Amino acid sequence: MYVFYSFLLFLSLTIYIPLYFVRIKLFRGESLYLKERLRLRLPVKNRQKRSLWIHAVSVGEVLSLQNLIKQIKKKHPDWIIHFSSLTNSGIRMAKEKLIEADNIFFAPFDFARIVKRFFKSLKPDVFILAESEFWPNLLREANRHTKGVILINGRISDRSLKKYTKIRFLIKKILKNINLFLVQTEKDKESLKKIGVNSSQVEVAGNLKTEVNLPLLNNDELLKLKRSLSIAEGKKVVIAGSTRKGEEEKLLDAYTKAREIKGDILLILAPRHPQRTDEIEKICQNLGFKVIRRTSVLPITEWDVLVLDTIGELPKFYALSDVAFVGGSLIPWGGHNLLEPAFYEKPVFFGPHMENFSFLAEKFIHSGAARVVYKEEDLVRMFLAEEEKNLKEMGNKAKETLDSLQGATEKTIRTVEALMEKP
């Protein structure tokens, strides 16, 4: 199986790398980091100390590990923490946010010989995989070269479950390389059992993303930020975070109708992928809105729609907002993280497609901390934000609900410690 998989991977890369080169190198001017991914330049190591290797795929997973890595280093300052990610944006975010990590590098291409060299060089005691990215050779070599392999913050979406069920005999073989699965919910545990994982290997530890630890902005700091963005006092700010293609039009149509009733509303659009900024600008301009990019706005700029074209700033924009909409939910994508606006006590709105966060979405809805917008009228009411007292109460409940979900970091650290002590 592994030989056949490696052959298919090789064929895929011969097609993908030239396309990736055009998109990343020529269009964006970024490096492909092929030397790092092909083992020609190995990460720095320190073999004299105990170490662990944590792997995450992209920005979202990186951010979810901030508190965990910080707490591990606080308790065990002598441990070396190696961290890898697959994407350029994931590495950029890791270098900015994971300041406690000793070694940040690109994950190698998933060929056995390349991966094996990484493990022989780094010699990690434990390999930790975040969420649900199962690379066959990486997991097999991790199982061979470490004391144990842990999946943390595990999540199996309905879409993934359907896919894994079809190839159950293959996925079961790959997952045998993982010693312990720490998952977010009972539903995730049941999903793993359905694809052949022994229930004794699965523990429900909660969601690391619920342990949000973001900078708090006082009133003066918020006022200063608003002034720098040309947000006048008394304006109501609605932010739509992590929006996907097909959602901006729906939001802007509702925004148009809301502004016909009430003119003191401003909209901030934060696309999941900032490279879509040009496309979103054109949509706004075609609808007659004054649109400005975050990187171009000045304290004297007049605008109706601000497009957040930077990475890593979304939390502080949630902090300055009055109402928060979570994207990826008006279309069948599965939704995005609703915890950051909850941290800042904001009323949370999202569409009917929150499958990737179904447990959290239900929890917030049932506690009165969030509402589902099904149609345009619901979006218009969200923009109008007429029930100010109720929205304030929603925001308070959002923070209370978030606080009730704490504990995943402590459980995860205890599990890692037990495996690190294994002879």
Buried (B, 14 or more C-beta within 10 A) or exposed (E): EEEEBBEEBEEEBEEEBEEEEEEBEEEEEEEBBBEBBEBEEBBEBEEEEBBBBBBBBBBBBBBBBBBBBBBBBEEBEEBBBBBBBBBBBBBBBBBEBBEBBBBBBBBBBBBBEBBBBBBEBBBBBBBBBBBBBBBBBBBBBBBEBBBBBBBBBBBBBEEBBEEBEEEEEEBEBBBBBBBBBBBBBEBBBBBBEEBBBEEEBBBBBBBBBBBBEBEEBEEEBBBEBBEEBBBEEEEBBBBBBBBBBEBBBBBBBBBBBBBEEEEEBBBBBBBBEBEBBEEBBEBBEEBEBEBBBBEEBEEEEEBBBBBBBBEEEBBBBBBBBBBBBBBBBBBEBBBBBBBBBBBBBBBBBBBBBBBBBBBBBEBBBEBBBBBBBEEEEBBBBBBBBEEEEEBBBBBBBBBBBBEEBEEBBBBBBEBBBEBBEEE
